[in-house]
């Protein structure tokens, strides 16, 4: 099982890479196939949306068929297949198709890990184990910054994508051969995802799940690159790298805090309030230079990665026989929210840019939009029931 979890972690490295690498490819894809930033925002949003839509069937598959077949088959067909479509792309439409397929391929990876944690490890370790998985997997976020810039400069973006196809295939085959399924839960209890909506405590967690990752995910995945380039003439790869590092450190920091302070709700509430503050400062145009902007992005990224804590909070209310459906439903809100807000942000950029008197104005409006959505989620979450188990 340990080696299987290592492979799931490597697969999650790929997932983090694929969700973030468009920020660095903006210029080269614009030059080669005419893909504009708003087009790439749509493509990135399609990754998140297909990922989110798959969470319900993935949850059913985890509970019914286990993580081995679920993760290996989808990663091979969707992940490797989508990366191949990307490598062959000649129009922005091809990028849309590729990102949609890659989202499907990546959709079971993290939830397969969480499924194993929920079934085979003590509940009090769930947030910490999840943070470790996400933190290590977030190396893919870093790989999608300066290392990707270097690879594209040296080998070309198509050649780099073909190398990623090969890596994705190898990891998918490895999962099929090595990963073991947890024992089946014994008992006659049946249920569906609809039963989860009957758990009132989750109603106050879902709204924050829907918005918490939108600022960090969308800004790191797309907007940080064009923003620092257009507004300050800075290096997109370096900015993406620092924000990625901050998100990794933030993930590891969140992991043990629920056990340290004896609360999940108040740690998550404080962290997301801080993320709101830094996103708001970006939206208000407080950054007057490249490095001050990078610092604000990094701070927003550090506080905006409360995923393992929120997942643990929601998981505490989900019965064991619905573990797969429970973690994937939570993830649907988290990833689906990013997809929706990312597509909307792309439309905002396309609409606001032609009439903007200042190059920074469209970006700042997008950041203010993210801050407003996050504020609403935080206010609802403030009424949630705390639970440590």
ABEGO torsion letter per residue (X at the ends): XAAAAAAAAAAAAAAAAAAAAAAAAAAAAAAAAGBBAAAAAAAAAAAAAAAAAAAAAAAAAAAAAEAAAAAAAAAAAAAAAAAAAAAABABAAAAAAAAAAAAAAAAAAAAAAAAAAAAABBAAAAAAAAAAAAAAAAAAAAAABAAAAAAAAAAEAAAAAAAAAAAAAAAAAAAAAABBBBBBBBEABBEBAAAAAABAAAAAAAAAAAAAAAAAAAAAAAAAAAAAAAAAGBBAAAAAAAAAAAAAAAAAAAAAAAAAAGBAAAAAAAAAAAAAAAAAAAAAGABABAAAAAAAAAAAAAAAAAAAAAAAAAAAABBAAAAAAAAAAAAAAAAAAAAAAAAAAAAAAAAAAAABABAAAAAAAAAAAAAAAAAAAAAAAAABBBBBX
